[in-house]
Amino acid sequence: MQRSEAWGLVCEYTQSDSLRRHMLSVEIAMRAYAEKWDEDVERWGVVGLLHDFDYERWPDPPDHPLQGAKILAEKGVDDEIIYAIKSHADYLPDCPRLSRLDKTLYACDELSGFITACAMVRPERIVGLKAKSVRKKMKQKSFAAAVNRDDMVRGAEDLGLDLNLHIQFVIDALAVEAKVLKLLPPAEEASSN
């Protein structure tokens, strides 16, 4: 599936701007890791972009991601892409994370959302954000309470990555696309429109 087709599905099934930006942030992180590890950047990006495209319509497990997987299968999307998307849900016992693609999606999903939340409470947004600040926010259970901290830690461990380095890598990837993700400082955001 081409990126343009994947974006079309996101727009068809997801109206929420924040959920679309989340999928874009995971796409960006996935592309960065694919480039780092000499993997297929387009393929990995599509996995990140599509991983939650069905969530708005079917938020309850196991409908998410199984309804999305069904739609993708009907569109002839490659089984590896569908499997990776299904494997990001811990509640599907028949879809353990096996490949580096599967594990990277899991490692980037919750973390991308948490980094975005951390950035949004800073005057500078993502500019200058460091892993140390993100780790500090992880200890505040009331901050972005819906984000599972264990998933973020487990994601890095499953990939054999140091958590601090993983966090900083994702921050740096998202910072490159800060304008697209609306993570620029408010003054810069206003002047770029």
C-alpha positions as CSV (number, residue, x, y, z in Angstrom):
1,M,0.0,0.0,0.0
2,Q,1.3,3.4,-0.9
3,R,1.5,6.2,1.7
4,S,-1.2,8.2,-0.2
5,E,-3.6,5.3,0.0
6,A,-2.9,4.9,3.7
7,W,-3.5,8.6,4.4
8,G,-6.8,8.3,2.5
9,L,-7.9,5.5,4.8
10,V,-6.8,7.6,7.9
11,C,-8.9,10.5,6.6
12,E,-11.9,8.3,5.8
13,Y,-12.0,6.6,9.1
14,T,-10.6,9.2,11.5
15,Q,-12.1,12.7,12.0
16,S,-10.1,13.6,15.2
17,D,-7.2,15.9,14.4
18,S,-5.4,14.7,17.5
19,L,-5.7,11.1,16.6
20,R,-4.5,11.8,13.0
21,R,-1.5,13.6,14.5
22,H,-0.8,10.6,16.7
23,M,-0.8,8.3,13.7
24,L,1.5,10.8,11.9
25,S,3.9,10.9,14.9
26,V,4.1,7.1,15.0
27,E,4.7,7.1,11.2
28,I,7.5,9.6,11.7
29,A,9.2,7.5,14.5
30,M,8.8,4.3,12.4
31,R,10.4,5.9,9.4
32,A,13.3,7.2,11.5
33,Y,13.9,3.7,12.9
34,A,13.6,2.1,9.4
35,E,16.2,4.5,8.1
36,K,18.5,3.9,11.0
37,W,18.3,0.1,10.6
38,D,18.3,0.1,6.8
39,E,14.7,-1.2,6.5
40,D,12.0,-0.3,4.1
41,V,11.1,3.3,5.1
42,E,7.9,3.5,3.1
43,R,6.6,0.2,4.4
44,W,7.5,0.9,8.0
45,G,5.9,4.4,7.7
46,V,2.6,2.9,6.4
47,V,2.5,0.6,9.4
48,G,2.9,3.5,11.8
49,L,0.4,5.6,9.9
50,L,-2.3,2.9,9.8
51,H,-1.9,1.4,13.2
52,D,-4.9,3.2,14.7
53,F,-7.0,4.2,11.7
54,D,-9.9,2.1,12.9
55,Y,-9.8,3.2,16.5
56,E,-12.3,6.1,16.3
57,R,-15.0,3.8,14.9
58,W,-14.1,0.7,16.9
59,P,-12.3,1.7,20.1
60,D,-13.1,-1.4,22.1
61,P,-10.9,-4.5,22.1
62,P,-10.7,-6.6,20.1
63,D,-12.6,-4.7,17.5
64,H,-9.6,-2.4,17.4
65,P,-7.4,-3.5,15.6
66,L,-9.4,-6.4,14.1
67,Q,-11.9,-4.3,12.2
68,G,-9.0,-2.4,10.7
69,A,-7.2,-5.6,9.8
70,K,-10.3,-6.9,8.0
71,I,-10.5,-3.7,6.0
72,L,-6.9,-3.8,5.1
73,A,-7.2,-7.5,4.1
74,E,-10.1,-6.6,1.8
75,K,-7.9,-4.0,0.2
76,G,-5.2,-6.5,-0.5
77,V,-2.7,-5.1,2.0
78,D,0.3,-7.3,2.6
79,D,0.0,-9.7,5.5
80,E,3.2,-8.5,7.2
81,I,1.7,-5.0,7.5
82,I,-1.6,-6.3,8.8
83,Y,0.1,-8.6,11.3
84,A,2.4,-5.8,12.6
85,I,-0.7,-3.6,13.2
86,K,-2.6,-6.4,15.0
87,S,0.5,-7.2,17.1
88,H,0.5,-3.7,18.7
89,A,-2.5,-4.8,20.8
90,D,-1.5,-6.7,23.9
91,Y,-4.9,-8.4,24.1
92,L,-4.6,-10.5,21.0
93,P,-2.8,-13.6,22.2
94,D,-2.5,-15.1,18.7
95,C,-0.5,-12.1,17.5
96,P,2.8,-11.9,19.6
97,R,5.3,-9.4,18.4
98,L,7.9,-11.4,16.4
99,S,9.7,-9.2,13.9
100,R,11.6,-6.0,14.4
101,L,8.7,-4.2,12.6
102,D,6.2,-5.5,15.1
103,K,8.4,-4.6,18.1
104,T,9.2,-1.1,16.7
105,L,5.5,-0.2,16.2
106,Y,4.8,-1.3,19.8
107,A,7.8,0.7,21.1
108,C,6.9,3.8,19.3
109,D,3.1,3.9,19.8
110,E,2.6,4.8,23.4
111,L,5.9,6.7,23.6
112,S,5.0,9.0,20.7
113,G,1.8,9.9,22.4
114,F,3.5,10.5,25.7
115,I,6.2,12.6,24.1
116,T,3.5,14.7,22.4
117,A,1.8,15.2,25.8
118,C,5.1,16.2,27.4
119,A,5.8,18.7,24.6
120,M,2.3,20.3,24.8
121,V,2.8,21.4,28.4
122,R,6.1,23.2,27.7
123,P,6.3,26.8,26.4
124,E,8.9,25.6,23.9
125,R,6.9,22.5,23.0
126,I,9.2,19.9,21.5
127,V,12.1,22.2,20.9
128,G,14.8,21.3,23.3
129,L,12.8,18.5,24.9
130,K,15.1,15.9,26.5
131,A,14.6,12.3,27.6
132,K,15.3,13.2,31.2
133,S,12.2,15.5,31.2
134,V,10.1,12.7,29.7
135,R,11.3,10.2,32.3
136,K,10.4,12.7,35.0
137,K,6.9,13.0,33.7
138,M,6.6,9.2,33.5
139,K,6.9,9.2,37.3
140,Q,3.8,11.5,37.6
141,K,1.0,9.0,37.4
142,S,-1.6,11.8,37.0
143,F,0.1,13.2,33.9
144,A,-1.2,11.6,30.7
145,A,-2.7,9.0,33.0
146,A,-4.1,6.9,30.1
147,V,-0.7,6.2,28.7
148,N,0.7,2.9,30.0
149,R,4.2,3.5,31.3
150,D,4.9,-0.3,31.4
151,D,4.3,-0.5,27.6
152,M,6.8,2.2,27.0
153,V,9.5,0.5,29.1
154,R,8.6,-3.0,27.6
155,G,8.8,-1.6,24.1
156,A,12.3,-0.4,24.5
157,E,13.3,-3.7,26.2
158,D,11.8,-5.8,23.5
159,L,14.0,-4.0,20.9
160,G,17.1,-4.2,23.2
161,L,17.3,-0.4,23.4
162,D,18.2,1.7,26.4
163,L,15.0,3.5,27.3
164,N,16.7,7.0,27.5
165,L,18.2,6.6,24.1
166,H,15.0,5.3,22.6
167,I,13.0,8.3,24.1
168,Q,15.6,10.8,22.8
169,F,15.6,9.1,19.3
170,V,11.8,9.5,19.1
171,I,11.9,13.0,20.4
172,D,14.5,14.0,17.8
173,A,12.5,12.3,15.0
174,L,9.3,14.1,16.0
175,A,11.2,17.4,16.3
176,V,12.1,17.3,12.7
177,E,8.4,17.3,11.8
178,A,7.3,19.6,14.6
179,K,5.4,21.9,12.2
180,V,3.4,19.0,10.8
181,L,2.7,17.7,14.3
182,K,1.8,21.1,15.6
183,L,4.6,20.8,18.2
184,L,6.3,24.2,17.6
185,P,6.3,26.9,20.3
186,P,3.0,28.9,20.0
187,A,4.7,32.0,18.5
188,E,6.5,29.9,15.9
189,E,3.3,28.0,15.1
190,A,1.4,31.3,14.6
191,S,4.0,32.7,12.3
192,S,4.3,29.6,10.2
193,N,0.6,29.6,9.3
